[in-house]
Amino acid sequence: MNVVLTLVFSIVMLFFMIFPAMKITEWIDARYPIPKKYYTPVMLTVVVMLSLLIGIFLRYA
């Protein structure tokens, strides 16, 4: 049940984490140049990780 609630919170946060993920990816690209081929997968990974972190925080805080 804890996993389901965490995923529900995370799914809602996916929409709100897109802009911070774009900024984080731009920052990473400025420091360590990312090939265009990997720019979108890096951004999507950051979105999912941020959403999961916020979901975990909302569930257990």
C-alpha positions in Angstrom: 0.0 0.0 0.0 2.9 2.4 0.7 4.3 1.9 -2.8 1.0 2.6 -4.4 0.5 5.8 -2.4 4.0 7.0 -3.3 3.4 6.3 -7.0 0.1 8.2 -6.9 1.8 11.2 -5.4 4.6 10.9 -7.9 2.3 10.7 -10.9 0.6 14.0 -9.9 4.0 15.7 -9.4 5.2 14.7 -12.9 3.5 17.7 -14.4 5.0 20.1 -11.9 8.6 18.8 -12.2 9.0 19.4 -15.9 10.2 23.0 -15.6 12.7 22.3 -12.8 14.0 19.3 -14.8 14.5 21.4 -17.9 16.5 23.9 -15.8 18.6 21.2 -14.2 19.3 19.6 -17.6 20.4 22.9 -19.0 22.7 23.4 -16.0 24.2 19.9 -16.6 24.6 20.6 -20.3 26.4 23.8 -19.5 28.9 22.0 -17.2 29.2 18.7 -19.1 28.1 19.0 -22.7 25.4 16.4 -23.5 25.0 15.1 -27.0 21.6 16.1 -28.6 20.8 12.4 -28.8 20.8 12.1 -25.0 19.4 15.5 -24.0 15.7 14.3 -23.9 16.4 11.0 -22.0 18.4 12.9 -19.4 15.6 15.4 -18.9 13.0 12.6 -18.6 15.2 10.8 -16.1 15.5 14.0 -14.0 11.7 14.5 -14.2 11.0 11.0 -13.0 13.6 11.2 -10.2 12.3 14.5 -9.0 8.8 13.3 -9.0 9.7 10.1 -7.1 11.6 12.2 -4.5 8.7 14.5 -4.0 6.2 11.6 -3.8 8.4 9.9 -1.2 8.6 13.1 0.7 4.8 13.6 0.6 4.1 10.0 1.7 6.5 9.9 4.6 6.7 13.5 5.8 
